[in-house]
């Protein structure tokens, strides 16, 4: 039963995370997805005596500390899975607490709590204990993002440069990240050279080449902030960093208004009428920009999504929020991070339906 529960839980969980257009194909084949049943099955396997129980624990940690914040499954509450992850880590500490992968997930939890130095320390422990090169590179990847969240351009550059040399996954992308960090630190010459290395003529995947080419128009710091936004990592920035991010974004509000609005919302903590009005103004400008600037087609759908989430939090404007979510889902195609935003939109619609049902039941 433990083995069956692991396989069933992983399958159901993965299907539940597919974008809506893929879910329809899966349903045509006769499969249904139930995320609650998937998590229950993995929890059953985790507490069983089956030899696969540690794998179930790792799968649950992956879902709660990586998938939930990355895909915004809980809306703006990016730390929603922290409590469950901490419980899982405490319960496995006696047997697996010093294992590299469990230390890796400990770093993820600390990062979600904005304890970036603690997260880096956990990743360094995991990297030193991991016997496989892949585990070390995975930890180095996370260290690079933590340094980026601290706006430590030099530290992030060192991590991404090493990944660009050693990683087998996407050296062009790591060259790009290293170029962004070196440019943000002021070394424009090195940044240009790294961008050339990231974009050799006729090399690499066409979709990756197109992704990188579309970002050559932004300044390096805006490159970095946009990536942190698209990876849903901005809420993990320490409070002291927010003022810098907000100032830079507002200076470039014609280029990144959606990101500036997110900075208003998250850094403000309490959403008073003034911050809501500022955010709405930024999002509306982003919608206009996204429709006019074809070189950056991802701006409009992301702005529609963010504005919709803001409206869904106000009972009197939920109908507008639903309309914007459906527009972001149906009106925009073939933009960067489309699949990831599709999952976020799907999750937001499900949350909205749940809230509506609960209100009707009352």
BAZA-975802 format. One record per residue (C-alpha): residue number from 1; residue in one letter; x, y, z. Coordinates in nm, 2 decimals. Example, Ala and Ser with C-alpha at 12.3 -4.5 7.8 and 13.67 -1.06 7.14 Angstrom:
residues 2
   seq   type       c1       c2       c3
     1      a     1.23    -0.45     0.78
     2      s     1.37    -0.11     0.71
***
This chain:
residues 362
   seq   type       c1       c2       c3
     1      x     0.00     0.00     0.00
     2      x     0.29     0.24     0.07
     3      x     0.43     0.18    -0.28
     4      x     0.10     0.22    -0.45
     5      x     0.02     0.53    -0.25
     6      x     0.35     0.69    -0.36
     7      x     0.29     0.62    -0.73
     8      x    -0.07     0.73    -0.71
     9      x     0.01     1.04    -0.51
    10      x     0.29     1.16    -0.75
    11      x     0.07     1.10    -1.06
    12      x    -0.23     1.28    -0.92
    13      x    -0.01     1.57    -0.79
    14      x     0.17     1.62    -1.12
    15      x    -0.16     1.61    -1.32
    16      x    -0.31     1.86    -1.09
    17      x    -0.03     2.11    -1.16
    18      x    -0.07     2.10    -1.54
    19      x    -0.20     2.41    -1.72
    20      x    -0.57     2.40    -1.80
    21      x    -0.51     2.32    -2.17
    22      x    -0.31     2.01    -2.09
    23      x    -0.56     1.90    -1.82
    24      x    -0.84     1.89    -2.08
    25      x    -0.62     1.65    -2.29
    26      x    -0.56     1.43    -1.98
    27      x    -0.93     1.43    -1.90
    28      x    -1.01     1.31    -2.26
    29      x    -0.78     1.01    -2.19
    30      x    -1.00     0.93    -1.89
    31      x    -0.78     1.06    -1.61
    32      x    -0.89     1.30    -1.34
    33      x    -0.67     1.50    -1.10
    34      x    -0.73     1.54    -0.72
    35      x    -0.46     1.73    -0.54
    36      x    -0.61     1.66    -0.20
    37      x    -0.62     1.29    -0.26
    38      x    -0.26     1.31    -0.39
    39      x    -0.13     1.48    -0.08
    40      x    -0.32     1.23     0.14
    41      x    -0.17     0.94    -0.04
    42      x     0.18     1.08    -0.01
    43      x     0.12     1.14     0.36
    44      x     0.01     0.77     0.40
    45      x     0.32     0.65     0.23
    46      x     0.54     0.88     0.44
    47      x     0.41     0.72     0.76
    48      x     0.42     0.36     0.63
    49      x     0.71     0.11     0.68
    50      x     0.77     0.10     0.31
    51      x     1.12     0.16     0.19
    52      x     0.98     0.44    -0.03
    53      x     0.86     0.65     0.27
    54      x     1.16     0.89     0.25
    55      x     1.08     0.95    -0.11
    56      x     0.72     1.05    -0.01
    57      x     0.87     1.29     0.24
    58      x     1.09     1.45    -0.02
    59      x     0.79     1.48    -0.26
    60      x     0.59     1.66     0.00
    61      x     0.87     1.89     0.08
    62      x     0.91     1.96    -0.29
    63      x     0.54     2.05    -0.32
    64      x     0.52     2.27    -0.01
    65      x     0.85     2.45    -0.03
    66      x     0.90     2.48    -0.41
    67      x     0.59     2.43    -0.61
    68      x     0.34     2.62    -0.39
    69      x     0.54     2.95    -0.38
    70      x     0.67     2.91    -0.74
    71      x     0.33     2.87    -0.90
    72      x     0.14     3.10    -0.65
    73      x    -0.10     2.82    -0.56
    74      x    -0.19     3.02    -0.24
    75      x    -0.20     3.36    -0.41
    76      x     0.01     3.62    -0.24
    77      x     0.08     3.40     0.06
    78      x     0.41     3.25    -0.06
    79      x     0.49     3.12     0.28
    80      x     0.17     2.91     0.30
    81      x     0.36     2.58     0.29
    82      x     0.63     2.68     0.55
    83      x     0.45     2.53     0.85
    84      x     0.39     2.20     0.69
    85      x     0.75     2.19     0.56
    86      x     0.89     2.26     0.90
    87      x     0.68     1.98     1.05
    88      x     0.81     1.74     0.79
    89      x     1.17     1.84     0.85
    90      x     1.13     1.81     1.23
    91      x     0.98     1.46     1.20
    92      x     1.25     1.34     0.97
    93      x     1.54     1.51     1.15
    94      x     1.63     1.21     1.36
    95      x     1.70     0.98     1.06
    96      x     1.76     1.21     0.76
    97      x     1.82     1.56     0.91
    98      x     2.18     1.57     0.79
    99      x     2.12     1.43     0.44
   100      x     2.19     1.66     0.16
   101      x     1.84     1.68     0.01
   102      x     1.68     1.74     0.34
   103      x     1.93     2.02     0.41
   104      x     1.84     2.16     0.07
   105      x     1.47     2.18     0.16
   106      x     1.57     2.33     0.50
   107      x     1.73     2.61     0.29
   108      x     1.41     2.65     0.09
   109      x     1.21     2.70     0.40
   110      x     1.45     2.96     0.54
   111      x     1.45     3.14     0.21
   112      x     1.06     3.16     0.22
   113      x     1.10     3.31     0.57
   114      x     1.34     3.57     0.43
   115      x     1.63     3.43     0.63
   116      x     1.86     3.44     0.33
   117      x     2.19     3.40     0.53
   118      x     2.04     3.10     0.71
   119      x     1.93     2.95     0.37
   120      x     2.27     3.00     0.22
   121      x     2.43     2.82     0.52
   122      x     2.19     2.53     0.48
   123      x     2.27     2.51     0.11
   124      x     2.64     2.51     0.17
   125      x     2.60     2.23     0.42
   126      x     2.40     2.03     0.16
   127      x     2.65     2.10    -0.11
   128      x     2.94     1.98     0.11
   129      x     2.76     1.66     0.20
   130      x     2.61     1.58    -0.14
   131      x     2.81     1.31    -0.31
   132      x     2.66     1.38    -0.65
   133      x     2.76     1.68    -0.86
   134      x     2.40     1.74    -0.95
   135      x     2.31     1.81    -0.59
   136      x     2.60     2.05    -0.55
   137      x     2.50     2.24    -0.86
   138      x     2.14     2.25    -0.74
   139      x     2.25     2.41    -0.41
   140      x     2.48     2.65    -0.60
   141      x     2.18     2.75    -0.81
   142      x     1.98     2.84    -0.50
   143      x     2.27     3.02    -0.35
   144      x     2.29     3.24    -0.66
   145      x     1.92     3.33    -0.63
   146      x     1.96     3.41    -0.26
   147      x     2.25     3.64    -0.34
   148      x     2.03     3.80    -0.61
   149      x     1.75     3.85    -0.35
   150      x     2.00     4.03    -0.13
   151      x     2.10     4.24    -0.43
   152      x     2.45     4.10    -0.37
   153      x     2.55     4.13    -0.74
   154      x     2.91     4.01    -0.70
   155      x     2.81     3.70    -0.49
   156      x     2.53     3.61    -0.74
   157      x     2.78     3.66    -1.03
   158      x     3.03     3.42    -0.87
   159      x     2.76     3.15    -0.83
   160      x     2.61     3.18    -1.18
   161      x     2.95     3.20    -1.34
   162      x     3.04     2.87    -1.19
   163      x     2.71     2.72    -1.30
   164      x     2.77     2.85    -1.65
   165      x     3.09     2.65    -1.66
   166      x     2.98     2.33    -1.49
   167      x     2.61     2.29    -1.54
   168      x     2.47     2.07    -1.82
   169      x     2.12     2.21    -1.79
   170      x     2.14     2.55    -1.96
   171      x     2.47     2.72    -1.98
   172      x     2.33     3.00    -2.20
   173      x     2.08     3.09    -1.93
   174      x     2.35     3.09    -1.66
   175      x     2.57     3.31    -1.88
   176      x     2.27     3.54    -1.91
   177      x     2.22     3.56    -1.53
   178      x     2.60     3.62    -1.48
   179      x     2.58     3.90    -1.74
   180      x     2.29     4.06    -1.55
   181      x     2.47     4.05    -1.22
   182      x     2.80     4.19    -1.36
   183      x     2.61     4.47    -1.54
   184      x     2.41     4.55    -1.22
   185      x     2.74     4.58    -1.03
   186      x     2.87     4.83    -1.29
   187      x     3.10     4.61    -1.50
   188      x     2.93     4.68    -1.84
   189      x     3.22     4.55    -2.05
   190      x     3.21     4.21    -1.88
   191      x     2.83     4.20    -1.90
   192      x     2.84     4.26    -2.28
   193      x     3.10     3.98    -2.32
   194      x     2.88     3.74    -2.11
   195      x     2.58     3.82    -2.31
   196      x     2.77     3.74    -2.63
   197      x     2.86     3.41    -2.48
   198      x     2.50     3.35    -2.39
   199      x     2.38     3.42    -2.74
   200      x     2.63     3.27    -2.99
   201      x     2.50     3.30    -3.35
   202      x     2.29     2.99    -3.44
   203      x     2.36     2.80    -3.12
   204      x     2.12     2.69    -2.85
   205      x     1.75     2.63    -2.85
   206      x     1.54     2.87    -3.06
   207      x     1.29     2.94    -2.78
   208      x     1.58     3.02    -2.53
   209      x     1.75     3.24    -2.79
   210      x     1.42     3.44    -2.84
   211      x     1.38     3.47    -2.46
   212      x     1.73     3.61    -2.41
   213      x     1.71     3.84    -2.72
   214      x     1.38     4.00    -2.59
   215      x     1.56     4.10    -2.27
   216      x     1.85     4.29    -2.42
   217      x     1.65     4.61    -2.42
   218      x     1.63     4.63    -2.04
   219      x     1.90     4.76    -1.80
   220      x     2.07     4.50    -1.60
   221      x     1.90     4.57    -1.27
   222      x     1.56     4.57    -1.43
   223      x     1.66     4.23    -1.59
   224      x     1.72     4.10    -1.23
   225      x     1.40     4.25    -1.08
   226      x     1.19     4.11    -1.37
   227      x     1.34     3.76    -1.32
   228      x     1.27     3.78    -0.94
   229      x     0.91     3.88    -1.02
   230      x     0.86     3.61    -1.28
   231      x     1.00     3.35    -1.04
   232      x     0.77     3.48    -0.77
   233      x     1.08     3.53    -0.55
   234      x     1.03     3.90    -0.47
   235      x     0.83     3.84    -0.15
   236      x     1.13     3.67     0.00
   237      x     1.34     3.99    -0.03
   238      x     1.44     4.12     0.32
   239      x     1.25     4.44     0.41
   240      x     1.57     4.65     0.37
   241      x     1.59     4.55     0.01
   242      x     1.24     4.66    -0.08
   243      x     1.31     5.03    -0.08
   244      x     1.59     4.99    -0.34
   245      x     1.37     4.76    -0.56
   246      x     1.08     5.00    -0.53
   247      x     1.28     5.31    -0.62
   248      x     1.44     5.15    -0.92
   249      x     1.11     5.01    -1.04
   250      x     0.93     5.34    -1.00
   251      x     1.20     5.52    -1.20
   252      x     1.14     5.28    -1.48
   253      x     0.76     5.26    -1.44
   254      x     0.70     5.29    -1.81
   255      x     0.90     4.96    -1.86
   256      x     0.81     4.76    -1.55
   257      x     0.49     4.90    -1.41
   258      x     0.35     4.56    -1.31
   259      x     0.66     4.49    -1.10
   260      x     0.64     4.83    -0.94
   261      x     0.29     4.76    -0.84
   262      x     0.39     4.43    -0.69
   263      x     0.65     4.61    -0.49
   264      x     0.38     4.85    -0.36
   265      x     0.16     4.56    -0.25
   266      x     0.41     4.34    -0.08
   267      x     0.63     4.60     0.08
   268      x     0.33     4.79     0.22
   269      x     0.21     4.50     0.42
   270      x    -0.13     4.65     0.48
   271      x    -0.33     4.73     0.17
   272      x    -0.48     5.07     0.24
   273      x    -0.68     5.26    -0.02
   274      x    -0.37     5.46    -0.13
   275      x    -0.16     5.16    -0.20
   276      x    -0.45     4.99    -0.38
   277      x    -0.50     5.29    -0.60
   278      x    -0.13     5.31    -0.68
   279      x    -0.12     4.94    -0.76
   280      x    -0.43     4.97    -0.99
   281      x    -0.28     5.26    -1.17
   282      x     0.04     5.07    -1.24
   283      x    -0.14     4.76    -1.35
   284      x    -0.36     4.96    -1.59
   285      x    -0.05     5.12    -1.74
   286      x     0.11     4.78    -1.77
   287      x    -0.19     4.65    -1.97
   288      x    -0.16     4.94    -2.21
   289      x     0.21     4.90    -2.24
   290      x     0.18     4.52    -2.30
   291      x    -0.07     4.57    -2.58
   292      x     0.15     4.84    -2.75
   293      x     0.49     4.68    -2.70
   294      x     0.50     4.36    -2.90
   295      x     0.86     4.29    -2.79
   296      x     0.75     4.22    -2.44
   297      x     0.43     4.02    -2.47
   298      x     0.44     3.88    -2.12
   299      x     0.37     4.22    -1.95
   300      x     0.00     4.24    -2.03
   301      x    -0.11     3.89    -1.92
   302      x     0.09     3.92    -1.59
   303      x    -0.06     4.26    -1.53
   304      x    -0.41     4.12    -1.59
   305      x    -0.34     3.84    -1.35
   306      x    -0.20     4.07    -1.07
   307      x    -0.49     4.31    -1.11
   308      x    -0.74     4.02    -1.10
   309      x    -0.59     3.88    -0.78
   310      x    -0.61     4.23    -0.62
   311      x    -0.98     4.26    -0.72
   312      x    -1.06     3.90    -0.60
   313      x    -0.95     4.01    -0.26
   314      x    -1.23     4.28    -0.26
   315      x    -1.58     4.12    -0.24
   316      x    -1.74     4.40    -0.44
   317      x    -1.50     4.36    -0.73
   318      x    -1.47     3.98    -0.76
   319      x    -1.67     3.97    -1.08
   320      x    -1.41     4.21    -1.24
   321      x    -1.14     3.99    -1.10
   322      x    -1.29     3.67    -1.26
   323      x    -1.32     3.85    -1.60
   324      x    -0.96     3.96    -1.59
   325      x    -0.84     3.61    -1.50
   326      x    -1.03     3.46    -1.79
   327      x    -0.89     3.73    -2.01
   328      x    -0.54     3.66    -1.90
   329      x    -0.60     3.29    -1.97
   330      x    -0.77     3.32    -2.31
   331      x    -0.66     3.65    -2.47
   332      x    -0.28     3.60    -2.47
   333      x    -0.07     3.33    -2.63
   334      x     0.29     3.25    -2.70
   335      x     0.46     3.47    -2.43
   336      x     0.74     3.39    -2.19
   337      x     0.64     3.19    -1.88
   338      x     0.30     3.12    -2.03
   339      x     0.27     2.77    -1.88
   340      x     0.37     2.89    -1.53
   341      x     0.12     3.18    -1.54
   342      x    -0.15     2.94    -1.67
   343      x    -0.11     2.73    -1.36
   344      x    -0.13     3.05    -1.14
   345      x    -0.45     3.16    -1.32
   346      x    -0.60     2.81    -1.29
   347      x    -0.53     2.81    -0.91
   348      x    -0.67     3.16    -0.87
   349      x    -1.00     3.06    -1.04
   350      x    -1.03     2.76    -0.82
   351      x    -0.97     2.97    -0.50
   352      x    -1.24     3.21    -0.63
   353      x    -1.49     2.93    -0.69
   354      x    -1.42     2.80    -0.34
   355      x    -1.48     3.14    -0.18
   356      x    -1.80     3.19    -0.38
   357      x    -1.93     2.84    -0.27
   358      x    -1.85     2.91     0.10
   359      x    -2.03     3.25     0.08
   360      x    -2.33     3.10    -0.08
   361      x    -2.34     2.83     0.19
   362      x    -2.36     3.09     0.46
***
